[in-house]
Amino acid sequence: MRKEIIKLVNELAIEYDVKILFCVESGSRAWGMESKDSDYDVRFVYYRKPEEYTKINPKPEVISASFNDKLERCQPEGCLIDMQGFDLLKFSKMLSSSNPTVIEWLNSDIVYLGNKPEEYVRFSKELFNFMSIYYHYKSMGKQNYLKYIKPQNHLATPKKYLYACRGIICALYVKEFLELPPIKFPETLSKLYGSDCISDEILNLLLNIIDNKKSQKEKHKIENIEILDEFIEKQLKIDEAPNKRHYHLPNYFNDVIIPIIHGV
């Protein structure tokens, strides 16, 4: 599918008259917990000709497109390939405010096109706001648990369990190690063995769920797992964000953006 994705991204670049800075995989495939029928969440950063940024009516900051298994345009619901790209300026603003979504783009190890600027990668690993990342992951875990697991009458998909647990555990990881969690969720789990914040029993259980999910379809359902429910409920009651200095660097990207746009 790699060649097909690269072809589609290049076609979008021609259609919208933009250049692709880099293009990566996001979502379950990037996190190492996909099912055999998982879709592809393709994310990219693009930039326009320099003169486009001086016009009163700028072009859209987001490009979105969805494709089915025949590589034809389709609605996002049920698509095989979901693509979304941000203009470089929008992406930079989001990153400067430590937006966790774009930070994960920079840490994806599935790269389809281009190169991630070193300054952006450094920011995403060393200079981000720990509080923002912590509360994002905690909120992601809470939303998935309350919406898809708790009210589902004892049946939930492994995907939703993993999404809920990933949010909770990545928040724990940030607090425990004061660093960004590995993009691969199994690696995050492995690094927490022996930690006081989570039992090895739960880590083993989650790794087994991930292994089983890879051979199942996305909508396969399982019985609620009491030990995981109790773990999530307990963590949602705890509110202890990491205490680490945040570097406020509003102009950090200015010297990086101009050379990229001008092709220097």
Legacy VTK file of the C-alpha trace (Angstrom):
# vtk DataFile Version 3.0
C-alpha trace
ASCII
DATASET POLYDATA
POINTS 264 float
0.000 0.000 0.000
3.009 2.276 0.452
3.385 2.999 -3.273
-0.324 3.703 -3.626
-0.282 6.154 -0.708
2.747 8.002 -2.076
1.037 8.266 -5.471
-2.171 9.640 -3.929
-0.302 12.211 -1.825
1.665 13.404 -4.845
-1.582 13.724 -6.814
-3.083 15.844 -4.015
-0.002 18.068 -4.078
-0.492 18.663 -7.804
-4.242 19.218 -7.408
-3.786 21.851 -4.696
-0.531 23.286 -6.095
1.478 22.680 -2.926
4.744 20.989 -1.973
4.871 18.204 0.590
7.332 18.769 3.425
6.781 15.333 4.911
4.087 12.664 5.030
3.639 10.008 7.733
1.277 7.382 9.089
-0.688 8.201 12.232
-3.258 6.285 14.299
-3.263 2.585 15.105
-0.709 1.551 12.479
1.795 4.114 13.757
1.030 3.038 17.331
1.738 -0.633 16.576
-1.750 -1.867 17.462
-3.599 -2.184 14.154
-6.113 -4.871 13.202
-5.834 -6.831 9.980
-8.453 -4.557 8.384
-7.388 -1.234 9.929
-7.524 1.792 7.682
-4.573 4.045 6.918
-4.384 7.412 8.663
-2.077 9.408 6.419
-0.941 12.822 7.647
1.222 15.384 5.900
2.573 18.917 6.134
2.673 21.079 3.017
3.647 24.579 1.995
2.716 26.917 -0.847
4.587 29.334 -3.066
5.919 32.330 -1.080
3.582 34.797 -2.801
0.528 32.810 -1.675
1.243 33.844 1.910
0.986 37.540 1.061
-2.522 37.454 -0.389
-5.532 38.887 1.425
-7.599 35.768 0.796
-5.284 32.902 1.724
-6.000 29.376 0.598
-7.267 26.732 3.042
-4.904 25.624 5.793
-6.138 22.028 5.666
-6.333 19.488 2.835
-8.478 16.386 3.385
-9.307 13.420 1.172
-10.563 9.863 1.656
-10.167 6.826 -0.600
-11.772 3.388 -0.743
-10.113 0.044 -1.480
-10.251 0.853 -5.203
-8.296 4.060 -4.486
-11.300 6.146 -5.499
-12.469 9.260 -3.654
-15.132 8.469 -1.065
-16.711 9.698 2.161
-14.529 9.457 5.303
-16.833 6.908 6.961
-15.625 3.423 6.117
-12.746 4.562 3.907
-9.514 2.603 3.530
-7.193 5.615 3.378
-7.906 8.788 5.328
-5.635 11.695 4.405
-5.247 15.043 6.087
-2.593 17.688 5.611
-1.836 20.963 7.399
-0.239 24.040 5.912
3.229 24.613 7.365
2.163 27.795 9.173
-0.828 26.115 10.792
1.294 23.108 11.725
3.978 25.346 13.255
1.457 27.288 15.326
-0.064 24.066 16.624
3.345 22.638 17.454
4.462 25.808 19.241
1.475 25.374 21.572
2.461 21.717 22.146
-0.511 20.248 20.307
-0.165 16.493 20.944
-1.609 15.463 17.579
1.103 17.136 15.509
3.772 16.090 18.001
2.810 12.486 17.251
3.119 13.149 13.512
6.718 14.169 14.083
7.426 11.019 16.040
5.823 8.550 13.646
8.370 6.072 12.309
6.288 5.270 9.213
7.398 7.959 6.768
6.000 7.975 3.239
7.554 11.151 1.866
10.004 13.919 2.712
12.008 14.721 5.803
10.975 16.150 9.149
12.939 19.346 9.940
15.404 18.724 12.783
14.235 21.811 14.677
10.665 20.531 14.672
11.667 17.070 15.836
13.794 18.546 18.630
10.872 20.659 19.831
8.577 17.633 19.809
10.985 15.613 21.951
12.559 18.158 24.299
10.759 21.499 24.425
7.058 20.654 24.508
4.688 21.541 27.339
4.457 18.466 29.580
1.186 19.637 31.110
-0.486 19.856 27.680
0.664 16.377 26.699
-0.305 14.860 30.048
-3.828 16.271 30.042
-4.356 15.436 26.363
-3.573 11.758 26.932
-5.606 11.663 30.132
-8.591 13.248 28.360
-8.263 10.870 25.409
-8.358 7.892 27.757
-11.325 9.266 29.687
-13.393 10.053 26.583
-12.857 6.611 25.057
-13.646 4.845 28.320
-16.816 6.789 29.135
-18.160 6.730 25.571
-17.219 3.292 24.268
-16.540 0.961 27.195
-18.476 1.832 30.332
-21.949 2.073 28.686
-21.596 -0.843 26.259
-23.380 -3.553 28.308
-20.252 -5.619 28.897
-19.176 -5.708 25.250
-16.489 -3.493 23.742
-14.023 -3.679 20.877
-10.333 -4.288 21.655
-9.653 -1.077 19.706
-11.633 1.062 22.150
-10.077 -0.663 25.149
-6.622 0.000 23.762
-7.455 3.613 22.905
-8.680 4.213 26.444
-5.723 2.451 28.039
-3.222 4.087 25.712
-4.410 7.525 26.795
-4.231 6.681 30.494
-0.887 4.887 30.259
0.797 7.499 28.064
-0.193 10.099 30.671
1.378 7.876 33.335
4.500 7.542 31.211
4.881 11.320 30.843
4.541 11.740 34.606
6.881 8.840 35.403
9.720 9.585 32.975
9.211 13.279 32.124
9.560 12.514 28.429
7.367 11.788 25.432
6.095 8.191 25.284
7.379 6.014 22.427
5.068 6.198 19.422
4.694 2.399 19.479
2.331 1.526 22.326
3.881 -1.937 22.939
7.222 -0.193 23.499
5.613 2.196 25.988
4.176 -0.794 27.858
7.500 -2.640 27.855
9.309 0.341 29.370
6.860 0.407 32.287
7.665 -3.104 33.547
8.746 -2.898 37.171
7.226 0.565 37.580
5.217 1.429 40.677
2.514 3.165 38.627
1.149 0.055 36.869
1.250 -3.673 37.534
3.032 -6.162 35.299
-0.249 -8.093 35.174
-1.992 -5.237 33.373
0.975 -4.706 31.063
0.947 -8.395 30.089
-2.801 -8.290 29.519
-2.583 -5.261 27.224
0.263 -6.746 25.196
-1.844 -9.887 24.714
-4.819 -7.800 23.563
-2.574 -6.045 21.031
-1.264 -9.364 19.706
-4.785 -10.765 19.385
-6.103 -7.587 17.748
-3.623 -7.930 14.883
-5.353 -11.123 13.735
-8.915 -9.865 14.229
-11.198 -7.481 12.412
-11.640 -3.938 13.658
-15.231 -4.388 14.930
-14.631 -7.659 16.787
-16.015 -7.365 20.344
-14.906 -8.826 23.660
-16.352 -9.020 27.160
-15.490 -6.170 29.476
-12.270 -6.847 31.378
-12.836 -6.055 35.034
-9.198 -5.542 35.953
-8.794 -2.975 33.158
-12.023 -1.199 34.066
-10.855 -0.909 37.677
-7.441 0.346 36.581
-8.929 3.011 34.313
-11.472 4.132 36.929
-8.708 4.467 39.516
-6.450 6.481 37.221
-9.236 8.849 36.222
-9.602 9.852 39.866
-5.927 10.809 40.109
-4.897 14.274 38.965
-1.152 14.655 39.410
0.348 16.372 36.388
4.130 16.300 35.854
6.059 19.138 37.435
8.580 20.234 34.848
9.521 23.607 33.452
7.984 24.544 30.109
9.991 26.693 27.717
7.777 29.328 26.129
9.318 29.816 22.679
6.801 31.700 20.504
9.416 32.624 17.859
11.203 29.275 17.755
10.015 28.340 14.259
10.328 31.705 12.520
13.874 31.120 11.299
12.926 27.650 10.060
9.757 28.452 8.122
11.166 31.089 5.754
13.972 28.938 4.261
11.520 26.064 3.738
8.974 28.199 1.889
11.663 29.863 -0.236
13.382 26.572 -0.951
16.691 27.666 0.559
LINES 1 265
264 0 1 2 3 4 5 6 7 8 9 10 11 12 13 14 15 16 17 18 19 20 21 22 23 24 25 26 27 28 29 30 31 32 33 34 35 36 37 38 39 40 41 42 43 44 45 46 47 48 49 50 51 52 53 54 55 56 57 58 59 60 61 62 63 64 65 66 67 68 69 70 71 72 73 74 75 76 77 78 79 80 81 82 83 84 85 86 87 88 89 90 91 92 93 94 95 96 97 98 99 100 101 102 103 104 105 106 107 108 109 110 111 112 113 114 115 116 117 118 119 120 121 122 123 124 125 126 127 128 129 130 131 132 133 134 135 136 137 138 139 140 141 142 143 144 145 146 147 148 149 150 151 152 153 154 155 156 157 158 159 160 161 162 163 164 165 166 167 168 169 170 171 172 173 174 175 176 177 178 179 180 181 182 183 184 185 186 187 188 189 190 191 192 193 194 195 196 197 198 199 200 201 202 203 204 205 206 207 208 209 210 211 212 213 214 215 216 217 218 219 220 221 222 223 224 225 226 227 228 229 230 231 232 233 234 235 236 237 238 239 240 241 242 243 244 245 246 247 248 249 250 251 252 253 254 255 256 257 258 259 260 261 262 263
